[in-house]
Amino acid sequence: MKKILLLSDTHSYIDEHICGHVKGVDEVWHAGDIGDLVVTDTLKKLKPLRAVYGNIDTKNARAEFPLHNRFDCEGLDVWITHIGGYPGRYSPAIRESIQANPPGLFICGHSHILKVMPDRKLGVLHMNPGAIGKHGFHKVRTMLRFTVSSGEVANLEVIEIPR
């Protein structure tokens, strides 16, 4: 079993609230719009990190992280990308791929809107952790924490931090 902290849209912002939650998990996953690599460097010092770059990220982030990160975690096929859409409204850039080879868990960021919803047609669980940075229209900063075991997501928690 692995305990995961999922975040996105830090936009160069990291603080003690984020780092405090990192200490209680096994891995951190970042769904893009990292901003300054100080964010990911800080996270990597605390726990293993899986990340993708987002649309605001510079060539440095793009050199270090992929656009898409697809991997197995405890028997669960996971796909992380920054701009992915959501069930019924997937981004045109990934629509064919996700329909041809759906993962068990599809994660994206970009919208700054926290969403967790199933795609019953494809058998995919979709997650967007919202935004944990301070840049953007969101009123509450959000992250997700959950466990992955035997190919299943469990113990899902929303973490809210006032802006």
C-alpha positions in Angstrom: 0.0 0.0 0.0 1.2 3.5 -0.8 -0.1 6.8 0.6 -0.2 9.5 -2.0 -0.4 13.3 -1.9 -1.7 14.7 -5.1 -1.2 18.4 -5.9 -1.2 20.7 -8.9 -0.9 24.3 -10.0 1.7 25.4 -7.3 2.7 28.3 -9.6 6.1 28.7 -7.8 4.4 28.6 -4.3 5.3 26.1 -1.6 4.8 26.6 2.2 4.9 24.8 5.5 1.3 23.6 5.1 2.1 21.7 1.9 5.4 20.3 3.3 3.7 19.2 6.5 1.3 17.1 4.5 4.1 15.7 2.4 5.8 14.2 5.5 2.8 11.9 6.1 2.8 10.2 2.7 5.0 7.8 0.7 5.0 9.7 -2.6 4.0 13.1 -4.0 2.4 13.5 -7.4 2.3 16.9 -9.1 0.0 17.5 -12.0 1.8 20.4 -13.6 2.1 24.2 -13.5 5.0 23.8 -11.1 6.5 27.3 -11.8 9.9 27.7 -10.1 11.7 24.4 -9.7 12.3 25.3 -6.1 8.9 23.7 -5.5 9.8 20.3 -6.9 13.3 20.4 -5.5 11.8 21.0 -2.0 9.3 18.2 -2.5 12.0 15.8 -3.7 14.0 16.4 -0.6 11.1 15.1 1.5 9.6 12.2 -0.5 9.7 10.6 -4.0 8.1 12.8 -6.6 6.3 12.0 -9.8 5.4 15.1 -11.9 4.5 16.5 -15.3 5.0 20.0 -16.7 2.1 22.4 -17.3 1.4 25.2 -19.7 3.1 27.9 -17.6 6.3 25.8 -17.0 9.6 26.9 -18.5 12.1 24.9 -20.5 13.8 23.9 -17.2 10.7 22.1 -16.0 10.0 20.7 -19.4 13.6 19.3 -19.5 13.1 17.6 -16.1 9.5 16.4 -16.3 7.4 14.9 -19.1 4.1 16.2 -20.5 2.5 12.8 -19.7 3.6 10.4 -16.9 2.1 7.0 -17.1 3.2 4.4 -14.6 2.0 1.5 -12.4 1.5 2.1 -8.7 0.6 -0.9 -6.6 -1.2 -2.6 -9.6 -3.0 0.6 -10.7 -2.4 2.0 -14.1 -1.9 5.8 -13.5 -1.7 8.5 -16.1 -0.9 12.1 -15.1 -1.0 15.1 -17.5 -1.6 18.8 -17.0 -4.4 19.6 -19.5 -6.6 16.5 -19.8 -10.2 17.6 -19.4 -12.6 15.2 -17.6 -15.1 12.4 -18.4 -17.2 13.3 -21.4 -15.0 16.4 -22.1 -11.5 15.1 -22.5 -8.9 17.3 -24.1 -8.7 16.7 -27.9 -4.9 16.1 -27.4 -5.6 13.0 -25.3 -9.1 11.9 -26.3 -8.1 9.1 -28.7 -5.4 7.7 -26.5 -7.5 7.5 -23.4 -10.3 5.9 -25.3 -8.0 3.3 -26.9 -6.0 2.5 -23.7 -7.8 3.8 -20.6 -5.8 3.9 -17.4 -7.4 3.0 -14.0 -6.7 6.5 -12.7 -6.5 9.6 -14.9 -5.1 12.8 -13.2 -4.8 16.3 -14.5 -4.6 19.8 -13.2 -5.0 23.1 -15.1 -8.6 24.1 -14.2 -7.9 25.0 -10.5 -11.2 23.2 -9.9 -11.1 20.1 -7.6 -12.9 17.2 -9.2 -13.0 13.5 -8.5 -15.4 11.6 -10.7 -15.7 8.2 -12.4 -15.8 7.7 -16.1 -18.2 4.8 -16.1 -17.9 4.4 -19.9 -14.2 3.8 -19.8 -13.8 2.4 -16.3 -11.5 5.3 -15.3 -11.4 7.3 -12.1 -10.6 10.9 -12.8 -8.9 13.2 -10.3 -8.1 16.9 -10.4 -6.7 18.1 -7.1 -7.5 21.8 -7.8 -4.8 24.3 -7.1 -2.5 24.5 -4.1 -0.7 27.7 -5.2 -1.8 31.2 -4.5 -2.0 32.3 -8.2 -5.4 32.1 -9.8 -9.1 32.6 -9.2 -9.7 29.8 -6.6 -10.7 30.9 -3.1 -9.5 27.8 -1.3 -6.2 25.9 -1.9 -6.7 22.2 -2.3 -4.8 18.9 -2.5 -5.9 15.2 -2.4 -4.6 12.5 -0.2 -5.4 8.8 -0.8 -4.0 5.3 -0.7 -3.4 2.9 -3.6 -3.4 -0.9 -2.8 -4.0 -3.9 -5.1 -5.0 -1.7 -8.0 -7.5 0.3 -6.0 -7.8 3.9 -4.7 -9.1 4.2 -1.1 -9.2 6.5 1.8 -9.6 9.6 -0.4 -9.4 12.9 1.5 -9.7 16.5 0.4 -7.2 18.9 2.0 -8.3 22.5 2.1 -6.0 25.4 3.0 -7.5 28.9 3.2 -6.0 31.3 0.7 
